[in-house]
């Protein structure tokens, strides 16, 4: 005997799933139309988790309720945009990766008169600060240009300020040591109560700008591109587009760093790269 009840339940579930997808797509389309920030090619499961947290925070009751709120209330729309932009970062995150940068990449950068580095998806700046410190210790601080980009100009304001929570210094110090740091990390900061600020002049070689890897084009050529924990949030088509922009931006023999959960699987130019270490996602463009 056919299980008509089970079939009806399946149809109801699929209908509900389709409705959820449609409402999420409408929300992402609204954010794009009103703010210009394009999350439409980001993986929907991760977007949905962030949107559902926003539904709760706004007391909207449902995705449809949040959509109505965002259409009517500009402040709600801005909070939604902020919720969609995930910023999780720390200094010397994955110390083994930064040790490899120190040992394999910096000696190569020494051979260029004016190396350029791009930290894509730099968030509030901690990753870029880590590179600044390693470059300073290698004697490259005064002749390197660093470019930090992100989707949100709001988080870039934090990156430009060079200010961090002083209570995190001990944790950052541990990562710095494991990455092969030569001094005390405290030497790079001025501590003022609950906050610490990067030493004056250390940020002078860094520039910050809004850039979307999926919709924007290459804007320079770089000897090192660090794009860590960004691709993992993009769908396959968006990953291919982002990796194409990265490839167009990386000089031959330049280096590319990705996150631990990322690879060049979706890259059209994958044969042009060699992996430098089996444990760390660091690549070199060989042609």
N, C-alpha and C positions, 0 to 999 in steps of 0.2 A: 504494500500500500504506500502511495506517495506521501511524503511528509509536507503537506501543503502549508502547515504552520511554520516549519523551518524555512520554506521557500519565501513565505511572506516576510519573515523576519530578515532574511538576507536582502530582499528587495528594499525593505525599510532602511536597513543599515547602509546599503549602497546609495540610496537616495539621500540619506543624511550626510554621507561622506562627500557626495557630489556637491551638496549645498554648502558644506564647509569649505571645500576647495573654491567654489565660486565666490563666496564671501571674502575669503582670504585674498583671492586674486583682485577683487574689487578694492579692498583696503590697500594693497600694494600699488594698484593703479592710481588710487587717490593720492597717496604719498608722492608718487612720481609726478602727477599732474600739478600738485600744489607746491612741492618743494624742489623738484628736479632730481631728487635722490632716487636711484633706480635699484630696488630690491627684487624686481620681478623675476630675475633669473637666479636668485638665491634658492637653496634647497628649501622646499616648502615645510618639511617637518620642523626644521630649526626656526623658521619664520613663525610657524604656528605656535610653538612653545612661547616665543617672546610676545606674540599678540595676545595669547590667552592670559599671560601675566598682566598685560595692559588692560584687558577686559576686567580683571579682578580689581586692579588698582583704580580704574575709572568708575567702578561699580556700574558697568554698562550692561551686565546681565548676559550678553551674548555677542558674537561677532557682528551680527546685524545691528545691535545696539551701539557697539563701538563705531561701526561705520557711520551711523546717523550722527553720533556725537562728533566724530572727526570732521564730518561735512559741515556741521553747524558751528563748531567751536575751534578757532584757530589754535588756541592753547592746547586743546586736546590733541590736535593733529601734530603739534610740535612734540608733545610727550610721546605720542605713538612713534614718531620718527626716531626719537632718542631711544625708545625701547627696542626698535629694530636694529639699531647699531650696537653691536656687542663689543665691549672694550675690556678684554682680560689680558693683562700684561704685567710683567715684572722685570726688574733688572737681572741680567744674566740667567734668564730662564733657560733651562737645559744647559748647564755649564759645560758639558762635554762638547756641545756644538760650538760654543764660543772658544773653547780651548783649541778646537780644530781650526777655527778662523784665525786664531793667534799663530798657530804653528804652520798652517798651509797657505793661508790667504795673504796675511800681512807681508810676508817676505816678497810675494809677487807684486803687491801694491807698491812696495819700496822702489820698484824698477820704473815706475811711471813718474813723470814730473808733477802731475796734478791729478791724482786719482779722484774719481767721482763714485759715491755710494748712494744707492736709493733704498730707503727703508719703506717699503710699501705696506700700508695698513699699520702705520706706526702708533696709532692710538694716542695715549697720553704721554708717550715719549720714552718710556723706560728702556725699550730695546735700543732706540737710537742713542740714549745716554751710554749704554753699555759699549756700543761701538766707539763713541767718542773717547771713552776712557782707555780702551785697548789701543786706539790710534795714538793717543797721547803718549802712552807708555812705549810705543814703537817708534816714537819720534816723527810720526806722520801727522800730528794734530794740526800743524800750521799750513800744511799743503794738501789737505784733503777737503773736498766739498761734500757735505751730506745733505740729502734731500729727504725729508719725511713727509709722506702723504697719507691721507685718510679720507673717508667719505664725509666726515663731520668737521666743520670749522670750529665747532665748540670744543671738541676734544683737543684739536690742534692748539687752541689757546693755552690749555694746560701744558702741552708739550713745549710751547714757546717759553713758558714761564720758568721751566727747569726746577719746579718746586715739588717735593715729595714728602710723604708722611715720615717723620724721623723715627717713629717706632719700628719701621721696616728695615732700618739700617743693618741690624744684626743679621737678618735673613739675607739681605742683599750681599752683605760681606761674605757670608758662607758661599754663595754662588760665585762671587768674584774670585775667591780663593781657589775653588774647584776649577774655574776657567783659566787659571794660571796667572791671576793678578799679582803684580810685583810689589805693591805698596799696601797701605791701609786705605780702604775705600773712603774712610772718613776724610782723607786728605783732599778729596774732590768736592767736598760739600762745605757749606757754611751752615751751621745748625742754629736755628732761631726758635727756641721753645719747642713746639710740637712739630715744626717743619724744618726741612733741610733744603737748601738751594744749591744748585750746581755752581761751582767756583766761577767767578766772573771771567769772561773770555772763553770759557770752554764751549759755549754754544755759538760762538761767533762764526763758525764755519758751517752752521746748519741753517737750512731754509725749510719752510713748511708751506704746504699748499694742499687744497682739496683736489683729489684725483680719484676717479672711479676706474678700476682696472677693466671693467666690463664694457663701459661706454666711451671712455676717453682714449686718446691715442698716446703713443710714445712722445715724450717731451725732451729727451736728451739721450746721450749714450753713457753707459755706466760700466765701471770695472767690477763692481760688486752690487748685486741686487739681493736684498733680504726681504722675502715675502713669506713670512712665517705665520701659519694658522689663519690664512685668509682663504685659500682655495677650498678648504674643507667645507666652507659654507655655501659654495657655488654649485649649481648643477653642472652636468657634463659640458653642455654647450658654452656656458659662461666660463668654465675652467679653460676650455680651449681658447676662447677669446682672450682671457687674461694672460695665458701662457704665450700667446702670439704677441701681445704687447710687450711682455717681458723679453721675449726673444729679440724683438725689434730694438729693444733698448740696451741689450747686453753686447759689449764688444767681443770679438773673437778672443778666446782664452780668458774671458771674464768669468766670474763666479756667481752662482745662484744658490741661495739658501732657502729651504722650505721648512715647513713644520713636520713634526714626527709622524703625523697621520697623513701626510701629503706625498705626492710623487709626480713624475712627469708622464704618467700614464695617458693623459688626455692631450699631451703636447704633439702638435703636428711635426715639430722638429726634434723629436726625442732622440733620433740617431746622432744629432749634433752635440750631444752631451755625454760626459762620462761622470760616473759617481765616484767621489774621492774617498769615501769611507763606507764600509758595509753597514755601520751602525748609525751614522748620522746623514741626514738628507742634504748633503752639500755636493753641488755639481759644478763642473767646469765645461764651458762651451768650447769644444775642440775644433769646430769649423762653422 
